Amino acid sequence: MLLASLGGWGFQHLGSPLPWMIGPLVVTAVLCISGLLPVQVPNKIRPFGQVIVASQIGLTFTSETLEKLLWLAPVMITTAVMTLICILFISVLFSRWSGMSVAQSFLSSVPTSPVEAAAMAVDLKADPVPVIVSQTLRLAGVVLLLPFGMFAVEGWPGDRTMPYSEVAFDISDLLILGFFGFFAAYVFRRLRIPNPNFLGPLATMAALAASGYAPAPYPGIILAAAQVVLGSWLGSTFRKEILTRAGRLVLTATLSATSLLLLCSAIAVAIAWLSGLNWQLVVLGAAPGGVTEMALTAKFLQEDATIVTAFHLTRIFIFMPNIPWIVAWIHRYEQRRPNKEGDNPS
């Protein structure tokens, strides 16, 4: 954690976008791949980062924001459907190159948890390792490439500090935010709602903000600590033994994730042009990354994080119930094909 924090500090002074997440990600990944870090960052600490970020985003949901989101619902649904089409296209395109079946390739590309995607691969009696590697590369690739790409297009901003960095430290507000955030995550987990560590605090803080009873947001140091946790956890998933075993899969998975990001971004720009929305918002909303990471990216780039979050939540509620039957349908289709050379990955 100390080395990851130093990485965040260094990347901030370099002027990197999202430094407190990208810095720890890069530092931890290098340590893990080199073998200098023999242990993995515990998965149990990841909820800390998710709850902090979700609570911060939820506090921006005012009644005016909710009205805006309802007005944008058709655009969000269209973007989610187009993202799904892009994922299907990329899955078919890269399945043979990676040695995976189309069902495995789809599970490797669809924005969901690597653990959930791997579990569905096991249900198909397929090797989950290629899915885990591809999902990890997808998450890290989007976090690394998208902010730098948007900076390259828009120009490097002069103000590189996170919003709320000037908020005063108030222990009572911190206790209130922490209690409601973690309790909401616990309740949503007990109710078996997808992504409980994000959706629980987000919904709770949004309700408080819309009712006018929201506490003050977290100070910048807490938000930076949350990003250090998320970045170091993601970086620690890069293990030398897995990458060595993966072989050419690392290259094809990287190309697949990059192609998916470019295709989704191009579709998003077209949707933004047709709808008259800011293209940065739609690109962030259509990006095949995690909702936590994209919400943070939007906040750092000083875009409307609530709208970006709403894009991703729309996609989650469309994707999550439908991923199992889509994968099952693809698998059944492949089983019926006379030529099944690519169905069994090496």
C-alpha positions in Angstrom: 0.0 0.0 0.0 2.9 2.4 0.8 4.6 1.7 -2.6 1.2 2.0 -4.3 0.6 5.4 -2.6 4.0 6.6 -3.7 3.1 5.5 -7.2 0.0 7.6 -7.1 2.0 10.6 -5.8 4.5 10.2 -8.5 1.9 9.9 -11.3 0.2 13.0 -9.9 3.4 15.0 -10.2 3.8 13.6 -13.7 0.4 15.0 -14.6 -1.1 11.6 -15.3 -4.9 11.4 -15.6 -6.4 9.5 -12.6 -3.0 9.3 -10.9 -4.1 7.8 -7.6 -5.6 4.8 -9.4 -3.3 4.4 -12.4 -0.1 4.9 -10.4 -0.9 2.1 -7.9 -2.1 -0.1 -10.7 1.2 0.2 -12.6 3.4 -0.1 -9.5 1.6 -3.1 -8.1 1.4 -4.9 -11.5 5.2 -4.4 -12.0 5.9 -5.8 -8.5 3.6 -8.8 -9.0 4.8 -9.7 -12.6 8.5 -9.4 -11.5 7.8 -11.7 -8.5 8.9 -9.1 -5.9 5.4 -9.1 -4.4 4.7 -12.8 -3.6 1.2 -12.2 -2.1 -1.9 -10.9 -3.7 -3.7 -7.8 -2.5 -6.7 -9.2 -0.5 -10.0 -9.0 -2.4 -11.6 -8.2 0.9 -10.2 -4.7 0.9 -11.7 -3.8 -2.5 -15.2 -2.9 -1.0 -13.5 0.0 0.9 -12.7 1.7 -2.4 -16.0 0.8 -4.0 -18.1 2.1 -1.1 -16.2 5.4 -0.9 -16.5 6.1 -4.6 -20.1 5.1 -4.8 -21.0 7.2 -1.8 -19.2 10.2 -3.3 -21.1 9.8 -6.7 -24.4 9.2 -4.9 -24.2 12.6 -3.2 -24.4 14.4 -6.6 -27.8 12.9 -7.4 -30.1 15.9 -6.9 -33.8 16.0 -8.0 -32.7 18.0 -11.1 -30.2 15.3 -11.9 -32.8 12.6 -11.7 -35.1 14.5 -14.1 -32.1 14.8 -16.6 -31.5 11.1 -16.3 -35.1 10.2 -17.1 -34.9 12.5 -20.2 -31.7 10.7 -21.3 -33.1 7.2 -20.7 -33.6 6.4 -24.5 -30.0 7.4 -25.3 -28.7 5.3 -22.4 -30.7 2.2 -23.5 -29.5 2.7 -27.1 -25.9 3.0 -26.0 -26.2 -0.2 -23.9 -27.7 -2.2 -26.8 -25.0 -0.9 -29.2 -22.3 -1.8 -26.7 -23.7 -5.4 -26.6 -23.6 -5.6 -30.4 -20.0 -4.4 -30.4 -19.1 -7.1 -27.8 -20.7 -9.8 -29.9 -18.8 -8.6 -33.0 -15.4 -8.5 -31.3 -16.1 -11.9 -29.6 -16.7 -13.6 -33.0 -13.7 -11.8 -34.6 -11.2 -12.7 -31.9 -12.4 -16.2 -30.9 -10.3 -18.0 -33.5 -7.2 -15.9 -32.9 -7.3 -16.5 -29.2 -8.1 -20.2 -29.4 -11.3 -19.7 -27.4 -14.8 -20.6 -28.3 -17.2 -17.7 -29.1 -18.9 -18.2 -25.8 -15.6 -18.0 -23.9 -14.6 -14.9 -26.0 -17.9 -13.3 -25.1 -17.4 -13.9 -21.4 -13.9 -12.5 -21.8 -15.2 -9.2 -23.3 -18.5 -8.5 -21.6 -18.2 -5.8 -18.8 -18.7 -7.9 -15.7 -16.6 -9.1 -12.7 -13.7 -11.5 -13.7 -14.9 -13.8 -11.0 -18.5 -13.9 -12.3 -17.3 -14.4 -15.9 -14.9 -17.2 -14.8 -17.8 -19.0 -12.9 -19.9 -18.9 -16.0 -17.0 -20.4 -18.0 -16.8 -23.2 -15.5 -20.5 -23.9 -15.9 -19.8 -24.3 -19.6 -17.0 -26.8 -18.7 -14.5 -24.4 -20.3 -11.1 -23.3 -19.0 -11.7 -20.2 -16.8 -8.0 -19.0 -17.0 -8.3 -17.4 -20.4 -11.5 -15.6 -19.3 -9.8 -14.3 -16.1 -6.7 -13.1 -18.0 -8.8 -11.4 -20.7 -11.2 -9.8 -18.2 -8.2 -8.4 -16.2 -6.6 -7.0 -19.3 -9.9 -5.4 -20.3 -10.4 -3.7 -17.0 -6.8 -2.5 -16.8 -6.7 -1.5 -20.5 -9.7 0.7 -20.2 -8.5 2.4 -17.0 -5.1 3.1 -18.6 -6.0 3.9 -22.2 -9.3 5.9 -22.0 -8.1 8.8 -19.8 -4.9 9.3 -21.7 -6.8 9.0 -25.0 -9.3 11.7 -23.9 -6.4 13.9 -22.7 -4.7 13.5 -26.1 -7.9 14.6 -27.9 -9.0 17.4 -25.6 -5.6 18.6 -24.4 -3.9 18.3 -21.0 -5.9 20.2 -18.5 -4.2 22.7 -16.2 -6.2 21.7 -13.1 -5.4 18.0 -12.3 -6.8 17.8 -8.8 -9.8 15.7 -8.0 -13.0 17.5 -7.2 -13.8 17.8 -3.4 -10.0 17.9 -2.7 -10.7 21.2 -0.8 -13.4 19.7 1.5 -12.6 20.2 5.2 -12.0 17.1 7.4 -15.1 16.5 9.5 -15.1 13.3 11.6 -18.9 13.3 12.1 -19.6 13.5 8.4 -17.0 10.7 7.8 -18.7 8.5 10.3 -22.2 9.1 8.8 -21.0 8.5 5.3 -19.1 5.4 6.3 -22.0 3.9 8.3 -24.6 4.4 5.6 -22.3 3.4 2.8 -21.1 0.1 4.3 -24.5 -0.8 5.9 -26.1 -0.3 2.5 -23.5 -2.5 0.8 -24.2 -5.2 3.5 -28.0 -5.0 2.9 -27.7 -5.2 -0.9 -25.3 -8.1 -0.5 -27.8 -10.0 1.7 -30.5 -9.2 -0.9 -28.2 -10.7 -3.6 -28.4 -7.6 -5.7 -25.6 -7.4 -8.3 -22.6 -5.2 -7.5 -23.8 -4.5 -4.0 -20.6 -2.7 -2.9 -21.3 0.0 -5.5 -25.1 0.0 -6.0 -25.9 -0.1 -2.2 -24.0 3.1 -1.2 -24.9 4.8 -4.5 -28.7 4.3 -4.0 -28.6 5.3 -0.4 -26.6 8.5 -0.9 -28.7 9.4 -3.9 -31.8 9.1 -1.8 -30.3 11.3 0.9 -29.1 13.8 -1.6 -32.4 14.0 -3.4 -34.2 14.5 -0.1 -31.9 17.3 0.9 -30.3 15.4 3.9 -27.0 14.5 2.4 -23.9 14.9 4.6 -20.7 16.6 3.3 -18.7 14.6 0.8 -15.4 12.9 1.6 -12.2 15.0 1.6 -9.8 14.4 -1.2 -7.4 12.3 0.9 -10.1 9.7 1.5 -11.0 9.6 -2.1 -7.4 9.2 -3.0 -7.0 6.4 -0.5 -10.0 4.6 -2.1 -8.3 4.9 -5.5 -5.1 3.5 -4.1 -7.0 0.4 -2.9 -8.8 -0.1 -6.2 -5.7 0.4 -8.3 -3.4 -1.8 -6.2 -6.0 -4.6 -6.1 -6.4 -4.5 -9.9 -2.6 -4.4 -10.4 -2.1 -7.4 -8.1 -4.3 -9.6 -10.3 -1.4 -9.6 -12.8 0.4 -12.8 -11.8 3.6 -13.9 -13.5 2.6 -17.6 -13.6 -0.8 -16.8 -15.2 0.6 -14.5 -17.9 3.4 -17.0 -18.7 0.8 -19.8 -19.0 -1.4 -17.7 -21.2 1.1 -17.3 -24.0 -0.3 -15.7 -27.1 -3.6 -15.1 -25.3 -2.1 -12.0 -23.6 -1.5 -10.5 -27.0 -4.9 -11.4 -28.5 -6.7 -10.4 -25.4 -5.0 -7.0 -25.4 -5.9 -6.5 -29.1 -9.4 -7.6 -28.4 -9.8 -5.2 -25.4 -8.3 -2.3 -27.4 -10.5 -3.0 -30.5 -13.6 -3.2 -28.3 -12.7 0.1 -26.6 -12.1 1.8 -30.0 -15.3 0.4 -31.5 -17.5 1.4 -28.5 -15.9 4.9 -28.5 -16.7 5.3 -32.2 -20.3 4.3 -31.7 -20.5 6.6 -28.7 -19.3 9.6 -30.7 -21.9 8.8 -33.3 -24.7 8.6 -30.7 -23.5 11.8 -29.1 -23.6 13.6 -32.5 -27.1 12.4 -33.1 -28.4 13.2 -29.6 -26.6 16.5 -29.2 -24.8 15.3 -26.0 -21.3 16.0 -25.0 -19.2 13.2 -26.7 -16.9 12.8 -23.6 -20.0 11.8 -21.5 -21.2 9.2 -24.0 -17.8 7.8 -24.6 -17.3 7.3 -20.8 -20.8 5.9 -20.6 -20.2 3.4 -23.4 -16.7 2.3 -22.3 -16.4 -1.4 -21.6 -14.9 -0.8 -18.1 -16.2 -1.0 -14.6 -18.7 1.5 -13.3 -16.5 2.4 -10.4 -13.5 3.2 -12.6 -15.5 5.1 -15.2 -17.2 7.2 -12.5 -13.8 8.1 -11.1 -12.5 8.9 -14.6 -15.5 11.2 -15.2 -15.0 12.9 -11.9 -11.3 13.5 -12.6 -12.0 14.8 -16.1 -14.6 17.1 -14.5 -17.5 15.6 -16.5 -20.9 14.8 -15.0 -20.1 11.6 -13.1 -23.8 11.0 -12.3 -24.7 10.8 -16.0 -21.8 8.5 -16.7 -22.8 6.3 -13.7 -26.4 6.2 -15.0 -25.1 5.0 -18.4 -23.3 2.1 -16.7 -26.1 1.2 -14.4 -28.5 1.1 -17.4 -26.0 -1.3 -19.0 -25.7 -3.4 -15.8 -29.4 -3.9 -15.4 -29.7 -4.8 -19.1 -26.7 -7.1 -19.2 -26.7 -8.8 -15.9 -30.0 -10.7 -16.2 -29.3 -11.6 -19.9 -25.6 -12.6 -19.9 -26.3 -16.3 -18.8 -28.9 -17.0 -21.5 -26.8 -15.2 -24.2 -23.8 -17.3 -23.3 -26.0 -20.5 -23.3 -27.4 -19.6 -26.7 -24.0 -19.0 -28.2 -22.7 -22.3 -26.7 -25.7 -24.3 -28.1 -25.1 -22.7 -31.5 -21.4 -23.6 -31.5 -22.3 -27.2 -30.4 -24.5 -27.6 -33.5 -21.8 -26.4 -35.9 -20.2 -29.2 -37.9 -16.8 -27.5 -37.7 -15.9 -26.9 -34.1 -12.1 -26.3 -34.4 -12.1 -23.2 -32.2 -14.4 -24.6 -29.5 -11.7 -26.1 -27.3 -9.0 -23.6 -26.4 -5.4 -24.9 -26.0 
